[in-house]
Amino acid sequence: MHWYLESTEQAVKGLIALIHEERAALEALEDERDALKRKRDVLYNNFVTMDLNEDFNERQVMHAHGQAARAHEEVQSAERQIQAVAAKLGARASSYGAICGALLQIAKQGLSAQFGKSRNDAPEGSRIGSEPIRNVIWEGRNQSMHFETPEMVGARIRETFSALERCFGSRFTMPAEPAELRNLAGETVEVLGWRDYKKYLDDMTILLT
């Protein structure tokens, strides 16, 4: 095993385990959010289609309005639950991105340690879509490090993510507006296929030896 891979083995294994945990937590929250939205939609549909017939007598009108008030409160309660889950999702997504960014940082540092600070001095390796895996690791790490400062997201980062977008879709679209800035480290690790240590090790061994 290459000396760099040996020295970072435990750290990488720990990060990959954390990535699995965070991904599972994200998926559970996404399922909870989607279920709440479906519930909200049913409640809202019940509310807007309630029978408030103008021929109702006073007692029927009071009863119908009471039902409508309860239905409206149920809709509002569902909305509050959705907002609470959305907040949890945002926090989890941030954590997931940070952990994936740490994995990309270790991989990129391995390339720098072996070949120096110039990306093009490292071998291209295999292809991720149309893009060399070297570029995906290097620029994925850079995007993750600098996504909050658009002026530091240079042409090479944009070129790599444009290539990934063409091959893998809009999840790799570089946000255009400051309010939309997001860390794409999670998407990058997923497209690399680093779901287990062996895949990471195989890719990095080819690049470093």
C-alpha positions in Angstrom: 0.0 0.0 0.0 1.2 3.5 -0.8 2.6 5.3 2.3 0.0 8.1 2.1 -2.9 5.7 1.8 -1.5 3.7 4.8 -1.1 6.8 6.9 -4.7 8.0 6.2 -6.5 4.6 6.2 -8.2 4.9 9.5 -9.3 8.5 8.9 -10.8 7.7 5.5 -12.6 4.6 6.8 -14.0 6.7 9.6 -15.2 9.4 7.2 -16.8 6.8 4.8 -18.7 5.3 7.8 -19.9 8.8 8.8 -20.9 9.5 5.2 -23.1 6.4 5.2 -24.7 7.5 8.5 -25.4 11.0 7.3 -26.8 9.8 4.0 -29.2 7.5 5.8 -30.3 10.3 8.1 -30.9 12.6 5.2 -33.0 10.0 3.3 -35.1 9.4 6.4 -35.7 13.1 6.8 -36.6 13.5 3.1 -39.1 10.6 3.5 -40.6 12.3 6.6 -40.8 15.6 4.8 -42.5 14.0 1.7 -45.0 12.2 3.9 -45.9 15.4 5.8 -46.4 17.2 2.5 -48.8 14.5 1.3 -50.6 14.8 4.6 -50.7 18.6 4.3 -52.1 18.4 0.8 -54.9 16.0 1.8 -55.8 18.2 4.8 -55.8 21.3 2.6 -58.0 19.6 0.0 -60.5 18.6 2.7 -60.5 22.2 4.0 -61.2 23.9 0.7 -63.9 21.4 -0.4 -65.8 21.5 2.9 -69.5 21.8 2.5 -70.7 25.3 3.7 -74.0 25.2 2.0 -75.9 28.4 2.1 -79.1 26.4 3.0 -77.7 25.3 6.3 -79.5 26.3 9.4 -77.7 28.2 12.1 -76.6 25.0 14.0 -75.4 23.4 10.8 -73.4 26.5 9.9 -71.8 26.7 13.3 -70.9 23.0 13.1 -69.5 23.4 9.6 -67.4 26.5 10.6 -66.1 24.6 13.6 -65.0 21.8 11.3 -63.4 24.3 8.9 -61.5 25.9 11.8 -60.2 22.5 13.0 -59.2 21.6 9.4 -57.4 24.9 8.9 -55.4 24.4 12.2 -54.5 20.8 11.0 -53.1 22.3 7.8 -51.2 24.9 9.7 -49.8 22.3 12.1 -48.6 20.2 9.1 -46.9 23.3 7.6 -45.1 23.9 10.9 -44.0 20.2 11.0 -42.7 20.5 7.4 -40.7 23.7 8.3 -39.2 21.9 11.3 -38.1 18.9 9.2 -36.8 21.3 6.5 -34.6 23.0 9.1 -33.2 19.6 10.2 -32.6 18.7 6.6 -30.6 21.8 6.1 -28.4 21.0 9.1 -27.9 17.4 8.0 -27.1 18.5 4.4 -24.5 20.9 5.7 -23.0 18.1 7.9 -23.0 15.7 5.0 -21.3 18.1 2.7 -18.6 18.9 5.3 -17.8 15.2 5.8 -17.7 14.5 2.1 -15.5 17.6 1.7 -13.1 16.2 4.3 -12.8 13.0 2.3 -12.1 14.9 -0.9 -9.5 17.0 1.0 -7.6 13.9 2.0 -7.7 12.5 -1.5 -6.5 15.8 -3.1 -3.7 16.1 -0.5 -2.5 12.7 -1.5 -2.2 13.9 -5.1 -0.4 17.0 -3.9 2.0 15.1 -1.7 2.9 12.8 -4.5 3.0 15.1 -7.5 3.2 18.7 -6.2 0.8 21.6 -6.2 0.1 21.6 -10.0 -3.0 19.6 -10.9 -1.7 18.7 -14.3 1.4 17.1 -12.9 -0.7 14.3 -11.5 -2.0 11.5 -13.8 -5.5 11.8 -15.1 -6.6 8.3 -14.0 -9.9 6.8 -15.0 -12.9 8.7 -16.3 -15.9 9.9 -14.4 -18.2 10.5 -17.4 -16.0 12.6 -19.7 -13.9 14.0 -16.9 -10.6 12.6 -15.6 -11.0 11.4 -12.0 -8.0 13.5 -11.1 -10.0 16.7 -12.0 -13.1 15.5 -10.2 -11.2 15.0 -7.0 -9.1 18.2 -7.3 -11.9 20.5 -8.4 -14.5 18.8 -6.2 -12.3 19.6 -3.2 -11.8 23.2 -4.4 -15.5 23.8 -4.9 -16.2 22.4 -1.4 -13.6 24.6 0.1 -14.6 27.8 -1.7 -18.3 27.5 -2.5 -19.1 30.4 -0.1 -16.8 32.8 -1.8 -17.8 32.9 -5.5 -14.7 34.9 -6.5 -12.6 32.0 -5.6 -14.6 29.5 -7.7 -12.3 29.7 -10.8 -12.6 28.5 -14.4 -11.2 25.0 -13.7 -13.9 24.3 -11.1 -16.6 25.5 -13.4 -15.2 23.5 -16.4 -15.2 20.3 -14.3 -18.7 20.8 -12.9 -20.0 21.7 -16.4 -18.6 18.4 -17.7 -20.2 16.5 -14.8 -23.5 18.3 -15.4 -23.5 17.3 -19.1 -23.0 13.6 -18.1 -24.9 13.4 -14.8 -27.5 16.1 -14.8 -28.5 19.2 -13.0 -27.4 18.1 -9.5 -23.9 19.4 -10.7 -25.2 22.7 -11.9 -23.0 25.5 -10.4 -25.3 27.9 -8.6 -25.5 31.3 -10.3 -26.9 33.4 -7.4 -25.2 34.0 -4.0 -28.4 32.8 -2.2 -28.1 29.5 -4.0 -24.5 28.7 -3.1 -24.1 25.2 -1.9 -21.4 22.6 -1.2 -21.3 19.9 -4.0 -19.0 17.6 -2.1 -21.7 15.1 -1.4 -22.7 14.9 -5.1 -19.0 14.6 -6.0 -18.3 11.7 -3.6 -21.4 10.0 -4.8 -20.4 10.2 -8.5 -16.9 8.9 -7.6 -18.7 5.8 -6.2 -16.8 6.0 -2.9 -19.4 4.0 -1.0 -16.8 1.8 0.6 -13.1 2.0 1.4 -12.1 -0.6 -1.3 -13.4 1.6 -4.1 -11.6 4.6 -2.7 -8.4 2.6 -2.2 -8.5 1.2 -5.7 -8.9 4.6 -7.3 -6.3 6.3 -5.2 -3.8 3.4 -5.6 -4.0 3.7 -9.4 -3.5 7.5 -9.2 -0.6 7.4 -6.7 1.5 4.5 -8.1 
